Amino acid sequence: MSTNQELKDDILKTFDKAAKDYDNNKQFIISSKKLITYISDKNYTSSSKVLDLSTGTGNVAIQIAKKYPSISILGVDISSQMLSIAKRKINKLNIKNIKLVEQDVETLDFSKNEFDTITCAYGLFFFPNMQEVYKNICTFIKPSGQFIFSSFTHEAFEPYSCIFKDILENKYNISFPSELENKLLNTKEEVYNLAKLSNPSDVKIKDIEIIYDLTIEQWWDLLNSSGYKGMIMKLNPIDLKSFKEEYFKALKKYAKNETLTINANSYFCIISF
């Protein structure tokens, strides 16, 4: 079992390595556009502030900035490489209302009731002290504000993800971190139970369908540009070659013309205060 710091170091290393290919993940682009449709903006003014946690390459922050160019948006992430790419994208789009900060969510230091909205796309389950961090985050939200986060359903990326993990564990003794496996927020009950820890006035959980096709090679690229990168990085070059061959052989049983149907179905949790 890893210590809290070891786990954070591994997550940081994983996403620093995955950053350059992260935007090849189709579901993150699709879901960022869907997520902002659930923002309640009835009280937004030019002084309104949004905090986007685990901002990554800035997909959600950019979508919010496009829709609300007069408000202030702060994107926070632990990965400098992710933020470097986000900065390039923001500059290319000439967006002026996003500020990026490299910071660990466990050391966030904001004022109580500072933000109108906080968002976190597919990030909460990577926080080692998820429940405590979540409760602390919610203190930064105004009484009439919102927290919106997303997570994947239990069925997402199956059976391909399960095959991937089974081969790595059984053949190479490489396992997905148990500290993360136990809090994936991949059921409605888990999502709801976390949301209720902040004593919100309302919790809504939306089932979001995200389904698309990828070639087997594109699916491999997706694994290398996501949280699974950390497991792949533990293989030496010889084992990596052997694992990839065995994994591709297993995937071909599910492929049609070398193409896999990817289920990235998600939960969007909309928490009102």
C-alpha positions in Angstrom: 0.0 0.0 0.0 1.3 3.4 -1.0 1.6 6.4 1.3 -0.5 9.4 0.6 2.6 11.2 -0.8 3.8 8.3 -2.9 0.4 8.0 -4.5 0.3 11.7 -5.3 3.8 11.4 -6.7 2.7 8.5 -8.9 -0.4 10.4 -10.1 1.7 13.5 -10.9 4.3 11.4 -12.8 1.5 9.7 -14.8 -0.2 12.8 -15.9 3.0 14.7 -16.7 3.9 11.8 -19.0 0.4 11.6 -20.5 -0.1 15.3 -21.0 1.1 15.6 -24.6 -1.4 13.1 -25.8 -4.2 13.8 -23.3 -6.4 15.7 -25.8 -6.6 12.6 -28.0 -9.1 11.4 -25.4 -12.3 12.0 -27.3 -14.5 11.6 -24.3 -12.9 14.6 -22.4 -13.7 16.9 -25.3 -17.3 15.6 -25.6 -18.0 15.6 -21.9 -16.6 19.1 -21.3 -19.1 20.6 -23.7 -21.9 18.6 -22.0 -20.9 19.5 -18.5 -21.2 23.2 -18.8 -24.8 22.9 -19.9 -25.6 22.1 -16.2 -24.1 25.3 -14.8 -26.8 27.5 -13.3 -25.8 31.0 -14.3 -28.9 33.0 -13.2 -26.9 35.0 -10.6 -23.7 35.4 -12.7 -22.3 39.0 -12.9 -19.0 40.3 -14.1 -17.6 39.7 -10.6 -18.6 36.0 -10.6 -15.8 33.4 -10.1 -15.5 29.8 -11.2 -12.9 27.3 -10.0 -12.1 24.4 -12.2 -10.2 21.7 -10.3 -8.1 19.0 -12.0 -8.3 21.4 -15.0 -5.8 19.3 -16.9 -5.3 20.7 -20.4 -8.1 23.2 -19.7 -11.0 21.7 -21.6 -13.7 22.5 -19.1 -12.3 25.9 -18.2 -12.1 26.9 -21.9 -15.7 25.9 -22.6 -16.8 28.0 -19.6 -14.7 30.9 -20.8 -16.2 30.8 -24.2 -19.7 30.8 -22.8 -19.0 33.4 -20.1 -16.3 35.7 -21.3 -16.9 38.3 -18.6 -16.4 36.1 -15.5 -13.2 35.0 -13.8 -12.1 31.4 -14.1 -9.3 29.8 -12.1 -7.9 26.4 -13.4 -5.9 24.4 -10.8 -3.9 21.2 -11.5 -1.0 19.4 -9.9 0.7 18.7 -13.3 2.9 21.4 -14.7 2.9 19.6 -18.1 -0.9 19.6 -18.3 -1.0 23.3 -17.4 1.6 24.0 -20.0 -0.6 22.6 -22.7 -3.6 24.4 -21.3 -1.8 27.7 -21.4 -0.8 27.2 -25.1 -4.5 26.4 -26.0 -5.8 29.4 -24.0 -3.3 31.7 -25.7 -4.1 30.3 -29.1 -7.8 31.0 -28.5 -6.9 34.5 -27.2 -8.9 33.8 -24.0 -8.3 36.4 -21.3 -10.4 35.3 -18.4 -8.7 32.1 -17.3 -5.8 32.0 -14.8 -3.9 28.8 -14.3 -2.3 27.7 -11.0 -0.2 24.6 -10.3 -1.3 23.4 -6.9 -2.1 20.3 -4.9 -5.9 20.2 -4.0 -5.0 19.3 -0.5 -3.3 22.7 0.0 -5.9 25.0 -1.6 -6.2 28.2 0.3 -9.3 30.2 -0.7 -11.8 32.3 1.2 -15.0 30.9 2.4 -17.9 31.4 -0.1 -15.4 32.7 -2.7 -16.7 30.9 -5.9 -20.1 30.9 -7.6 -19.3 27.5 -9.2 -16.7 24.8 -8.8 -16.2 22.1 -11.5 -14.1 19.0 -11.4 -14.2 16.7 -14.5 -13.0 13.1 -13.8 -10.7 14.2 -11.0 -12.1 13.6 -7.6 -11.3 9.8 -7.6 -7.6 10.7 -8.0 -7.6 12.7 -4.7 -6.0 10.4 -2.1 -8.0 12.0 0.7 -11.1 12.4 -1.5 -13.8 12.8 1.2 -11.9 15.4 3.3 -10.8 17.3 0.2 -14.3 17.3 -1.1 -15.7 18.8 2.1 -13.0 21.4 2.2 -13.6 22.4 -1.4 -17.3 22.9 -0.7 -16.5 25.6 1.9 -15.3 27.8 -1.0 -18.7 27.8 -2.7 -21.2 30.6 -2.2 -24.5 29.7 -0.4 -26.3 29.9 -3.8 -23.5 28.2 -5.7 -22.9 24.9 -7.4 -20.3 22.1 -7.5 -20.4 20.0 -10.6 -18.2 16.9 -11.0 -18.1 13.9 -13.4 -17.0 10.3 -13.0 -17.2 7.2 -15.1 -19.9 4.5 -14.7 -19.0 1.0 -13.6 -19.5 -0.2 -17.2 -17.3 2.5 -18.8 -14.4 1.1 -21.0 -15.4 -2.5 -20.4 -14.5 -5.2 -21.1 -11.3 -3.7 -22.5 -10.2 -2.1 -19.2 -10.8 -5.2 -17.2 -8.8 -7.3 -19.7 -6.0 -4.7 -19.5 -5.8 -4.8 -15.7 -6.1 -8.6 -15.5 -3.2 -9.3 -17.8 -1.0 -6.8 -16.1 -1.8 -8.2 -12.7 -1.6 -11.9 -13.5 1.4 -11.8 -15.8 3.4 -8.8 -14.6 2.2 -8.3 -11.0 1.2 -4.7 -11.8 -2.1 -3.6 -10.2 -4.2 -0.5 -10.3 -3.6 1.3 -7.0 -6.0 -0.1 -4.4 -6.3 3.3 -2.8 -7.9 4.5 -6.0 -9.8 1.4 -6.9 -11.8 1.6 -3.7 -13.2 5.1 -4.4 -13.8 5.3 -8.2 -17.3 6.9 -7.8 -18.5 4.5 -10.5 -22.0 3.9 -9.0 -24.8 6.3 -8.3 -24.7 5.4 -4.7 -21.1 6.3 -4.3 -21.6 9.6 -6.1 -24.6 10.5 -4.0 -23.0 9.5 -0.7 -20.0 11.7 -1.4 -22.2 14.6 -2.5 -24.2 14.5 0.7 -21.1 15.0 2.9 -21.3 18.7 2.2 -24.9 19.1 3.4 -26.1 20.5 0.0 -29.6 21.8 -0.6 -30.0 19.5 -3.7 -28.2 16.8 -5.5 -28.9 15.7 -9.0 -27.1 12.8 -10.8 -27.3 12.7 -14.6 -26.6 9.6 -16.7 -24.5 10.8 -19.7 -24.1 8.5 -22.7 -20.7 8.8 -24.5 -20.2 6.1 -27.0 -17.8 6.1 -30.0 -15.6 3.9 -32.1 -11.8 3.6 -32.1 -9.3 1.3 -33.7 -7.4 -1.0 -31.4 -4.3 1.2 -31.9 -6.3 4.3 -31.1 -7.6 2.6 -27.9 -4.0 1.9 -27.0 -3.1 5.5 -27.5 -6.0 6.5 -25.2 -4.7 4.2 -22.5 -1.3 5.9 -22.8 -2.9 9.4 -22.5 -5.0 8.7 -19.4 -4.6 7.4 -15.8 -3.7 4.0 -17.1 -0.4 5.4 -18.3 1.0 4.9 -14.8 0.6 1.1 -15.1 2.1 0.9 -18.5 5.1 2.9 -17.4 6.0 0.2 -14.9 6.7 -2.3 -17.8 10.3 -2.6 -19.1 10.7 -2.4 -22.9 10.7 -6.2 -23.4 7.6 -6.8 -21.2 5.9 -3.8 -22.8 6.2 -5.4 -26.2 5.0 -8.8 -24.9 2.1 -7.3 -23.0 1.0 -5.2 -26.0 1.0 -8.2 -28.3 -1.1 -10.3 -25.8 -3.5 -7.5 -25.1 -4.1 -6.7 -28.8 -4.7 -10.4 -29.4 -7.4 -10.4 -26.6 -9.0 -7.2 -28.0 -9.4 -8.6 -31.5 -12.0 -11.0 -30.2 -14.2 -7.9 -29.5 -13.2 -5.9 -32.6 -15.1 -5.5 -35.8 -12.8 -4.6 -38.7 -10.1 -3.7 -36.1 -12.5 -1.3 -34.5 -13.8 -1.3 -30.9 -16.9 0.4 -29.6 -15.9 2.5 -26.6 -18.4 3.1 -23.8 -17.3 6.2 -21.8 -20.6 6.6 -20.1 -20.5 9.0 -17.2 -22.3 10.4 -14.2 -22.6 14.2 -13.9 -23.3 15.2 -10.3 -24.8 18.7 -9.9 -24.7 19.8 -6.3 -26.6 23.0 -5.2 -26.1 24.9 -2.0 
